[in-house]
Amino acid sequence: MNIRPLADRVLIKPAAAEEKTLGGIIIPDSAKEKPLKGEVVAVGNGTKDEEMVVKAGDTVLYGKYAGTEIELEGEKFLIMRQSDILAII
């Protein structure tokens, strides 16, 4: 994959949604909770006002509605501003 986010944006691969079953009942994809953590795949160069703190390979926590979902080479990713990231794990 050859993608490089611009400015203070970060490309994140979300962690897989946890599969919970209730007494053998399989929960459909539409009812699964969206994961709130993922691995940083690529980062931009930052801006003159904001230095990039996260780096590729970091595992991060982000807000429930943060970022924009995109699909690259059949995989789903999120692209968001560094300020949308809540913590580095």
C-alpha beads as a LAMMPS data file, in Angstrom:
LAMMPS data file: protein, C-alpha beads

89 atoms
88 bonds

1 atom types
1 bond types

-500.0 500.0 xlo xhi
-500.0 500.0 ylo yhi
-500.0 500.0 zlo zhi

Masses

1 110.0

Atoms # bond

1 1 1 0.000 0.000 0.000
2 1 1 1.329 3.395 -0.945
3 1 1 -0.598 6.075 0.925
4 1 1 0.727 8.992 2.955
5 1 1 -1.657 11.177 4.967
6 1 1 -1.214 14.940 4.653
7 1 1 -0.563 17.484 7.424
8 1 1 -1.750 16.253 10.850
9 1 1 -3.758 13.284 9.606
10 1 1 -3.238 9.656 10.619
11 1 1 -4.215 6.391 8.872
12 1 1 -5.441 3.734 11.323
13 1 1 -6.324 0.071 10.875
14 1 1 -9.159 -0.575 13.373
15 1 1 -8.911 -3.596 15.645
16 1 1 -11.310 -6.427 14.818
17 1 1 -14.738 -6.137 16.461
18 1 1 -15.139 -8.472 19.404
19 1 1 -17.433 -11.401 18.733
20 1 1 -19.784 -11.829 21.675
21 1 1 -22.362 -14.562 21.789
22 1 1 -25.234 -14.887 24.179
23 1 1 -26.009 -18.533 24.842
24 1 1 -25.047 -19.586 21.334
25 1 1 -26.734 -16.625 19.593
26 1 1 -24.495 -15.153 16.919
27 1 1 -24.523 -11.359 16.830
28 1 1 -24.713 -9.981 13.249
29 1 1 -22.137 -7.482 11.990
30 1 1 -24.659 -4.648 12.065
31 1 1 -25.164 -5.098 15.824
32 1 1 -21.492 -5.337 16.786
33 1 1 -19.946 -2.371 18.526
34 1 1 -17.466 -0.380 16.505
35 1 1 -13.927 -0.894 17.864
36 1 1 -12.403 2.138 19.548
37 1 1 -8.759 1.177 19.144
38 1 1 -6.481 0.418 16.262
39 1 1 -2.946 0.424 14.905
40 1 1 -1.407 3.466 13.253
41 1 1 -0.350 2.541 9.714
42 1 1 0.885 5.915 8.416
43 1 1 1.176 9.504 9.654
44 1 1 1.468 12.887 7.975
45 1 1 4.310 15.360 8.492
46 1 1 2.365 17.561 10.903
47 1 1 1.821 21.293 10.640
48 1 1 3.867 24.272 11.759
49 1 1 1.599 24.517 14.827
50 1 1 1.263 20.807 15.611
51 1 1 4.093 18.288 15.855
52 1 1 3.211 14.653 15.198
53 1 1 3.329 12.633 18.422
54 1 1 2.039 9.300 17.117
55 1 1 4.083 7.116 14.776
56 1 1 3.447 4.076 12.602
57 1 1 3.032 0.941 14.718
58 1 1 1.459 2.690 17.735
59 1 1 -1.773 1.259 19.129
60 1 1 -4.194 4.092 19.849
61 1 1 -7.637 4.779 21.310
62 1 1 -9.969 7.139 19.458
63 1 1 -13.496 8.495 19.820
64 1 1 -16.553 6.552 18.725
65 1 1 -17.369 8.903 15.839
66 1 1 -13.797 9.949 14.974
67 1 1 -12.377 9.745 11.487
68 1 1 -13.573 8.826 8.044
69 1 1 -13.817 5.200 6.944
70 1 1 -12.024 4.349 3.707
71 1 1 -11.330 1.066 1.929
72 1 1 -7.922 0.327 0.408
73 1 1 -7.013 -2.936 -1.283
74 1 1 -10.064 -4.632 0.257
75 1 1 -9.272 -3.584 3.844
76 1 1 -11.051 -0.957 5.937
77 1 1 -9.111 1.921 7.459
78 1 1 -9.860 5.166 9.272
79 1 1 -8.248 8.474 8.442
80 1 1 -8.445 11.159 11.127
81 1 1 -6.648 14.139 12.582
82 1 1 -4.112 13.480 15.305
83 1 1 -6.258 15.558 17.687
84 1 1 -9.052 12.933 17.373
85 1 1 -6.781 10.334 18.998
86 1 1 -7.425 10.074 22.739
87 1 1 -4.443 7.983 23.900
88 1 1 -1.515 5.812 22.854
89 1 1 -1.586 2.336 24.440

Bonds

1 1 1 2
2 1 2 3
3 1 3 4
4 1 4 5
5 1 5 6
6 1 6 7
7 1 7 8
8 1 8 9
9 1 9 10
10 1 10 11
11 1 11 12
12 1 12 13
13 1 13 14
14 1 14 15
15 1 15 16
16 1 16 17
17 1 17 18
18 1 18 19
19 1 19 20
20 1 20 21
21 1 21 22
22 1 22 23
23 1 23 24
24 1 24 25
25 1 25 26
26 1 26 27
27 1 27 28
28 1 28 29
29 1 29 30
30 1 30 31
31 1 31 32
32 1 32 33
33 1 33 34
34 1 34 35
35 1 35 36
36 1 36 37
37 1 37 38
38 1 38 39
39 1 39 40
40 1 40 41
41 1 41 42
42 1 42 43
43 1 43 44
44 1 44 45
45 1 45 46
46 1 46 47
47 1 47 48
48 1 48 49
49 1 49 50
50 1 50 51
51 1 51 52
52 1 52 53
53 1 53 54
54 1 54 55
55 1 55 56
56 1 56 57
57 1 57 58
58 1 58 59
59 1 59 60
60 1 60 61
61 1 61 62
62 1 62 63
63 1 63 64
64 1 64 65
65 1 65 66
66 1 66 67
67 1 67 68
68 1 68 69
69 1 69 70
70 1 70 71
71 1 71 72
72 1 72 73
73 1 73 74
74 1 74 75
75 1 75 76
76 1 76 77
77 1 77 78
78 1 78 79
79 1 79 80
80 1 80 81
81 1 81 82
82 1 82 83
83 1 83 84
84 1 84 85
85 1 85 86
86 1 86 87
87 1 87 88
88 1 88 89
